[in-house]
Amino acid sequence: MSEGLSHMPQMRLDELLEELQARINTVRGTRDRVHSLLEAVVSVGRELDLTQVLRRIVEAAALLVDAQYAALGVIGPDGRTLSQFLTVGLTEPEIAEIGPLPAGHGLLGELIHNPESLRLTDLSQHVSSYGFPAHHPPMRTFLGVPIRIRDEVFGNLYLTDKRGGASFDAEDETVISTLSVAAGVAIDNARLYEGAQRQQRWLQTNTEITSSLLSGSSRVEVLGLIGHRAREITNAELADVCVPVTGTDELVVELASGADSDVRRGLVMSVEGTLSGAAYQSGTPVTSSSIATDERFTAGPRRFDGLGPAVAVPLGSTAGKRRGVLLLARATGEPVFTDDELRPLLGFADQAALALELAEHRRDAEQLTLLEDRDRIARDLHDLAIQRLFATGMTLQSAGRFIQHTGAADRVARAVDDLDETIKIIRSTIFALRARDDADAPTLRARVARAVGEAASSLGFPPRLSMEGLLDTDVPAELADHVMAVLNEALSNAARHARATRLEVALQATGKEVVLAVTDNGVGIPSDGRRSGLENLAERARGAGGTFEALAPPEGGSQLVWRAPLREEE
């Protein structure tokens, strides 16, 4: 009896010791967890690069609650969908097999519409859940917590499948909620730092462009600087500067920077149904969360595969002064363009419009100088050359009366006639020099751009187009008609016989001659085929005093080169 009673205090003591050890373990676990949370907060707050901040947040969240899968969804500008989605726990092959990243529907969208913590033991039982896409791993337990920045909900943390099969508890929710507060501060700091850095780079770029303009750099050089810097600052994959084609409702890519720039440069596109066209028509920036799949902009060739967020900014704000459009596009999965990015971009676009306007003024000044020079030549010919020739003719005619030798008299008479004919030629030249183009007539540039654009339907793809030189000033109307006839014949031949997938048209006025080159990657020119079309082009070249060549480039296909002098050889 006494022995049994002696064991009772010992059993009670063991229970107390076990309870004390359990509490010690709990305290130690809580201490370790608090320590881990503090480490996570410090780690997140240490970064200033926004992408790295987001990555550290989602990794820390998964580690703190021992979740197998974690994700951070950034809410887009529309406030209804996710513009960015970072994951932990899935490999790159698994992500690729699942397909497009979530847009914020179903259970993920529940936290967007109701930004409050959500904890579930079985996410499939929630009313907003409608299953997973193919190849998505199964998930059961769920914890979602919003991330706030001041009064704005920036995004949400999503955690699933606590390791060991347990459910997320209230302590897990508290830990992640605490992390989300620190995450909001870190994200805000990173965005402020990123905005300040971006603003500084825009200011430096504007100064660089201004210096380039004042130093007399060419239009091509300034546009290249604009495209390169815009793509660099916004972390875009490509940058295009599109300008309107005079007399048409089309735009042409004058500058292309980034991926596949050689393919895009010179492309002619419609204003209707394109992102650049929408910005050009409205005079305001137009954005797209995924330019490759945006159903609003389907006109023209597929040239945005693999690209996601995009923005088109008009160069110049008023309809009468819009010089073109700057288009920027990022890779798929990158963040959309925000209002904070658009504000400095608009100022940059105004700088780009100034560059284009200055380039136009320079071109107009060059043309004015040329026309003034022609007027001076015409005046000199009229006031000096014709008067002297006329005086010489009168002298010879008077002297002919005193020549007794019949043969000599005839020669003098013929010389007088030749002088009269020379005077007529010079007068005709003076008239041509002083003639002005009809302002309502379509220019050669506009005619060529329209012909190339219309050829896309028969070719099955849009040709590339590049034009250089004073085409609308130096090329006479009759020669311009020859150029158009040759171009139409070459495009028609390519559509019927070449079986090409790429065609490039290059037109250049060098000051001495006009050169038209049409190059394709088709089957080439067969040696035993019909060549009547080529003979027509050669005959037209000979008639204009020029040459024609049908070449076979080393890389395959064919190249037709037609050239003619701008002035008759003396």
KEVEXPA-389361 format. One line per 10 residues: number of its first residue (from 0); their letters; for each residue x, y, z of C-alpha. Coordinates in steps of 0.05 Angstrom, whole numbers. Each point is the difference from the previous one (the first is absolute). Example, Ala and Ser with C-alpha at 12.3 -4.5 7.8 and 13.67 -1.06 7.14 Angstrom:
2
0> AS> 246:-90:156  27:69:-13
END
This chain:
570
0> MSEGLSHMPQ> 0:0:0  54:49:20  41:-23:-60  -58:18:-48  -8:67:32  75:14:-8  -6:-10:-76  -56:51:-8  43:62:13  52:-27:-48
10> MRLDELLEEL> -52:-9:-56  -26:70:12  70:27:-3  12:-36:-66  -63:31:-29  21:68:23  69:-9:-30  -30:-23:-66  -48:59:-1  58:47:16
20> QARINTVRGT> 42:-31:-56  -58:8:-48  -7:73:18  75:10:-6  -3:-31:-69  -58:44:-18  36:62:24  63:-23:-36  -40:-13:-63  -34:68:6
30> RDRVHSLLEA> 67:33:13  30:-35:-61  -59:19:-42  3:72:22  74:-1:-15  -14:-28:-69  -53:52:-11  48:56:19  52:-29:-46  -51:-2:-56
40> VVSVGRELDL> -20:72:12  72:23:0  15:-40:-62  -60:28:-37  14:72:22  73:-4:-21  -17:-3:-74  -14:61:-43  -12:-36:-66  -76:-12:-5
50> TQVLRRIVEA> 5:-67:-35  49:-26:52  -44:27:56  -60:-38:-26  40:-64:-9  27:4:72  -70:12:28  -30:-62:-31  60:-43:18  -1:25:72
60> AALLVDAQYA> -76:-13:6  8:-72:-23  57:-11:49  -35:31:60  -63:-44:-3  34:-61:-31  -43:3:-62  16:-43:-60  -27:51:-50  -2:75:4
70> ALGVIGPDGR> -16:57:-48  -5:75:-1  -50:31:-47  6:74:-18  -66:34:-15  -2:36:-67  -20:72:-13  -72:-21:-13  -6:-24:72  -34:-65:-22
80> TLSQFLTVGL> 54:-46:-28  72:-20:15  54:32:-42  58:-39:30  4:-69:34  62:-26:35  2:-72:25  41:-44:46  -3:-76:0  -11:-10:-74
90> TEPEIAEIGP> 57:-14:-49  7:37:-66  -22:-62:-40  -61:-8:44  -19:74:-9  8:-7:-75  -43:-63:-1  -56:34:39  -4:56:-51  -18:74:9
100> LPAGHGLLGE> 8:28:70  -64:14:40  -36:65:-15  -36:4:67  -64:-39:-9  -32:-51:46  29:-7:70  59:46:-16  -49:54:-20  -37:-7:66
110> LIHNPESLRL> 55:38:36  1:53:-55  -74:14:10  2:-10:76  70:19:24  -3:-37:67  39:-60:26  -29:-66:-22  18:-68:31  -29:-66:-26
120> TDLSQHVSSY> 11:-73:18  -24:-21:-69  1:53:-54  -42:-43:-48  -60:10:47  0:75:-6  -57:30:-42  50:39:-45  43:-61:-16  -10:-32:-67
130> GFPAHHPPMR> 58:-48:-6  70:2:-30  24:1:-72  30:-62:-31  68:-22:26  -9:43:63  22:-37:64  -56:-15:51  -6:48:58  -43:-3:62
140> TFLGVPIRIR> 14:47:59  2:75:-15  20:65:32  -8:67:-35  20:68:27  -3:68:-35  60:47:-4  -18:73:11  40:62:-16  -31:58:38
150> DEVFGNLYLT> -73:-2:-23  14:-41:-62  -3:-76:-7  63:-16:-39  -10:-75:-6  -11:-65:38  41:-56:30  -27:-70:-14  26:-61:38  -23:-72:-9
160> DKRGGASFDA> 15:-69:28  35:7:68  52:-54:4  -17:-60:43  -73:1:-21  -21:50:54  -45:59:-12  22:72:7  -18:26:69  -14:69:30
170> EDETVISTLS> 74:8:18  19:-12:-73  -50:53:-20  29:49:51  71:-12:-24  -18:11:-74  -42:61:17  60:29:37  45:-15:-59  -50:32:-48
180> VAAGVAIDNA> 4:66:40  76:-1:-6  -6:-20:-73  -45:60:-14  53:47:29  56:-34:-39  -39:2:-65  -18:74:11  74:16:12  21:-39:-61
190> RLYEGAQRQQ> -52:34:-44  21:69:25  73:-16:-11  -15:-29:-69  -42:61:-18  55:48:21  52:-39:-39  -45:-3:-61  -14:74:4  74:15:3
200> RWLQTNTEIT> 13:-44:-61  -56:34:-39  30:68:16  69:-23:-22  -29:-29:-64  -38:65:-16  64:38:10  36:-48:-46  -53:6:-54  1:76:5
210> SSLLSGSSRV> 76:1:-8  -6:-47:-59  -52:46:-33  41:63:12  63:-33:-27  -33:-12:-67  -8:-76:3  -40:-32:-55  -72:-21:8  20:-74:-2
220> EVLGLIGHRA> 52:10:55  -49:37:46  -55:-51:-11  49:-56:15  18:34:65  -73:10:18  -18:-73:-12  61:-29:35  -7:42:62  -75:-10:7
230> REITNAELAD> 8:-75:-6  57:1:50  -35:42:53  -67:-37:-3  32:-69:-4  -37:-13:-65  17:-54:-50  -13:45:-60  -11:72:-18  -30:25:-66
240> VCVPVTGTDE> -8:70:-26  -56:3:-51  -13:61:-44  -60:15:-44  4:-11:-75  -21:64:-35  -65:-5:-38  -20:-68:32  -31:-27:63  61:-42:14
250> LVVELASGAD> 62:2:44  69:-25:-17  52:-25:51  57:49:-11  41:-24:59  1:-69:32  41:-17:61  6:-66:36  -22:-70:-19  -8:-13:-76
260> SDVRRGLVMS> 12:73:-16  20:-17:-72  -67:-33:-12  -41:57:28  37:59:-30  -37:26:-61  -65:-36:15  -62:37:-24  -61:-8:45  -71:25:3
270> VEGTLSGAAY> -22:51:51  -62:-41:13  8:-63:42  71:13:26  25:25:67  43:54:-32  -59:22:-43  -46:5:60  49:46:36  10:41:-64
280> QSGTPVTSSS> -74:10:-10  -18:16:73  61:42:16  6:-35:68  40:-60:24  -31:-68:-12  21:-60:41  -9:-75:-6  13:-53:53  19:-51:-54
290> IATDERFTAG> 12:28:-70  9:-70:-29  -71:-21:18  -37:66:3  -62:-9:-44  -6:76:-10  64:2:-42  1:-56:-51  14:38:-65  64:-12:-37
300> PRRFDGLGPA> 51:-56:8  13:-39:63  62:35:28  -12:-1:75  5:-75:17  33:-10:67  -16:71:22  -47:23:55  -12:70:28  5:57:-50
310> VAVPLGSTAG> -13:74:-6  -5:47:-60  12:74:12  -15:53:-52  57:47:-19  -35:67:4  -67:13:34  -43:34:-52  -29:-31:-63  34:50:-45
320> KRRGVLLLAR> 68:-10:32  5:-74:13  66:-22:-28  -6:-73:14  -5:-53:55  49:-32:48  -17:-73:14  32:-38:58  -13:-74:16  25:-44:56
330> ATGEPVFTDD> 9:-75:4  -57:-45:22  -5:-2:76  30:69:10  -40:53:37  -48:44:-38  15:74:-12  -25:40:59  -21:73:6  65:15:36
340> ELRPLLGFAD> 37:-23:-62  -45:35:-50  9:69:29  75:7:-16  -12:-39:-64  -47:55:-24  53:53:11  49:-44:-37  -49:-7:-58  -5:76:-5
350> QAALALELAE> 76:2:-5  -3:-52:-56  -53:40:-36  46:60:4  55:-41:-32  -45:-20:-57  -25:71:-9  71:27:-2  19:-54:-50  -59:21:-44
360> HRRDAEQLTL> 21:74:5  71:-20:-20  -27:-38:-60  -45:58:-19  60:47:6  41:-46:-44  -56:-2:-51  -8:76:4  74:9:-10  -3:-47:-60
370> LEDRDRIARD> -59:38:-30  33:67:12  63:-27:-33  -42:-22:-59  -32:69:-4  69:31:0  24:-46:-55  -63:14:-40  9:75:10  73:-3:-21
380> LHDLAIQRLF> -18:-41:-61  -53:50:-20  38:63:16  69:-21:-24  1:-63:-43  -62:14:-43  17:73:-10  71:-16:-21  -22:-55:-46  -53:45:-30
390> ATGMTLQSAG> 52:55:-11  48:-50:-31  -55:-24:-47  -17:71:-21  74:14:-13  7:-63:-43  -64:15:-37  25:70:-16  68:-25:-20  -31:-51:-47
400> RFIQHTGAAD> -22:55:-47  72:16:-15  23:-71:-14  7:-11:-74  17:-74:3  -64:-41:-5  25:-58:44  24:46:55  -65:39:-1  -39:-65:8
410> RVARAVDDLD> 43:-20:59  -11:65:35  -75:-6:-12  0:-69:30  39:26:60  -53:53:10  -54:-53:-3  38:-42:50  5:59:46  -75:11:-5
420> ETIKIIRSTI> -12:-73:17  48:6:58  -38:60:26  -65:-40:-3  32:-57:39  26:47:54  -68:34:6  -32:-69:8  52:-15:54  -15:65:35
430> FALRARDDAD> -74:-17:0  14:-68:30  45:29:53  -52:50:21  -59:-48:-3  -34:-19:66  -32:-66:16  -75:-1:5  -15:1:75  -60:-45:-10
440> APTLRARVAR> 37:-53:-40  23:-62:39  75:-1:12  45:-56:-23  10:-22:73  -75:-5:10  -10:-37:-66  55:-50:16  -25:-12:72  -71:-12:-25
450> AVGEAASSLG> 23:-49:-54  42:-39:50  -56:-1:51  -51:-25:-51  48:-55:-22  -6:-34:68  -67:-32:-19  27:-33:-63  67:-20:31  -30:-27:64
460> FPPRLSMEGL> 46:41:44  19:74:5  63:20:-38  53:42:34  10:70:-27  58:49:7  5:68:-36  59:48:1  16:67:-32  -40:58:-28
470> LDTDVPAELA> -48:-45:-39  -55:52:-3  46:56:-22  54:-29:-45  -39:-53:-39  -37:31:-59  -73:-20:-10  14:-40:-64  56:-39:35  -45:-11:61
480> DHVMAVLNEA> -51:-33:-47  55:-46:-25  18:-18:72  -73:-17:17  -8:-43:-62  64:-38:16  -21:-9:73  -69:-26:-18  29:-49:-51  51:-26:50
490> LSNAARHARA> -52:-9:55  -47:-35:-48  54:-47:-24  19:-17:72  -72:-15:19  -10:-46:-60  66:-36:-6  48:11:58  -35:-41:56  37:44:49
500> TRLEVALQAT> -12:12:74  40:64:4  6:59:-49  35:66:8  -9:63:-42  55:53:4  -7:66:-37  55:52:1  14:67:-33  75:13:4
510> GKEVVLAVTD> 1:69:-34  26:-30:-65  -47:-59:-10  -61:-35:27  10:-73:19  -56:-51:13  18:-68:28  -50:-56:12  28:-60:37  -35:-65:20
520> NGVGIPSDGR> 18:-68:30  -41:-40:-50  19:-53:-51  41:48:-43  -5:15:-74  -1:-64:-42  47:1:-59  -51:-33:-46  -61:38:24  -37:57:-34
530> RSGLENLAER> 39:65:4  -46:48:-36  -14:38:65  74:9:12  11:23:-72  -53:53:11  37:25:61  66:1:-38  -32:37:-59  -30:51:47
540> ARGAGGTFEA> 69:10:32  32:11:-68  -54:49:-18  15:40:63  75:-3:-14  13:-49:57  14:-73:12  -35:-62:26  29:-62:34  -32:-66:22
550> LAPPEGGSQL> 46:-29:52  2:-65:41  24:16:71  46:-52:33  -53:-14:54  -52:-17:-54  -60:34:-30  6:57:-50  17:73:-2  -24:49:-53
560> VWRAPLREEE> 39:65:-4  -27:56:-44  36:66:-5  -6:63:-42  35:68:1  -37:59:29  26:46:-55  20:-13:-71  74:-9:-11  33:57:-36
END
